[in-house]
Amino acid sequence: MSPLGAAIEEYLAHLRDERRYSVHTVAAYAADLNDLARFADTRDAATATAVAQPADDRPGLGAELELALLRDWLWDGDQRGLARATLARRAASARGFAAWLATSGRATSDAGARLRAPKPQRTLPRVLTRDAADGLLAELEQAAAEGEPNALRDHAVVELLYAAALRVSELVGLDLDDLDRSNRTVRVLGKGAKERVVPYGVPAAHALDRYLEIGRPALLARAAARAELPAAGSPAGGGRRTASARRTPLDRGHAVFLGARGGRLNARSVHRLVAGLLAEVPGGGPAGPHAFRHTAATHLLDGGAELRAVQEFLGHASLGTTQIYTHVSAERLKQSYRTAHPRA
């Protein structure tokens, strides 16, 4: 491994172990920086060199970067047709890495301090109208009325996504201990391992209660029967685990939302569920679980909630991130004006 590659591995470990970044965020940094390392390998050694000693003479491995290399790397990506959003993300990854090299003494200067990239074109997120959201939830409630376990779970999943504006990773990561059903609040672990407690409403509470009391035990019992194991709470008995049970062990009382095999429901399954629901709903933009988070935030602002309160509710570190929903509300107002005003 090259010195630059070794430094990248150290940086990724720093993000994972000390900064507590999520697995997906670390993977994104890894993809960008490993591409930078590959690009550096094709350049003259003068543009990316390894130094045997950091600036403070501590023993160890460091890596010097030059601003010219970083600019050439972004230019190369632009020539290959990468989107502006991708180039902006790559620039952010490089700036973070270069700053860490400098502050940790692995480089003599911060090569990324003056690195600039084209600003990404910011598109408005997909937001459902109140009628559309109510219609989808009514359909799910009707499907769950017969008490079928998967239908009960799906209803609770979407109600909670919308009611608490959760990220899909936050939703599938919920454990039973995270729920306070008496106060209708849920404790979630967001980006950067930041914990917050958010409320949810009465309809979500009803859907969640029915799932926990009827659907979840049934899913566990089904999975236990399939794996030839006693259901959760039963005395340990005979029977062997099947190969599928060994691959996906039953969740014995931790995850809130369960999949067909009794293990924790995964994000891909939630994406598939929501994509199916939104397929027939008018509107552009991604048809994933985040649409319900966008919708919840916009409806809160439409209803008069303060921007700071919505920021805390969503778990945004920056108020600027939350402000995108003020633009959504303004655009919705314009659309209503154009539709309803006789002199629009």
Sequence and secondary structure as in RCSB ss.txt:
>XXXX:A:sequence
MSPLGAAIEEYLAHLRDERRYSVHTVAAYAADLNDLARFADTRDAATATAVAQPADDRPGLGAELELALLRDWLW
DGDQRGLARATLARRAASARGFAAWLATSGRATSDAGARLRAPKPQRTLPRVLTRDAADGLLAELEQAAAEGEPN
ALRDHAVVELLYAAALRVSELVGLDLDDLDRSNRTVRVLGKGAKERVVPYGVPAAHALDRYLEIGRPALLARAAA
RAELPAAGSPAGGGRRTASARRTPLDRGHAVFLGARGGRLNARSVHRLVAGLLAEVPGGGPAGPHAFRHTAATHL
LDGGAELRAVQEFLGHASLGTTQIYTHVSAERLKQSYRTAHPRA
>XXXX:A:secstr
  HHHHHHHHHHHHHHHTS   HHHHHHHHHHHHHHHHHHHTS TTTEEEESS TT  SS EEEE HHHHHHHHH
HHHHTT  HHHHHHHHHHHHHHHHHHHHTTSSSS TTTT               HHHHHHHHHHHHHHHTT  HH
HHHHHHHHHHHHHHT  HHHHHT BGGGEETTTTEEEEE GGG EEEEE  HHHHHHHHHIIIIIHHHHHHHHHH
HTT   TTS        HHHHHS    S BSSB TTSSB  HHHHHHHHHHHHTTS   S  STHHHHHHHHHHH
HHTT  HHHHHHHHT S HHHHTHHHHHHHHHHHHHHHHH TT 
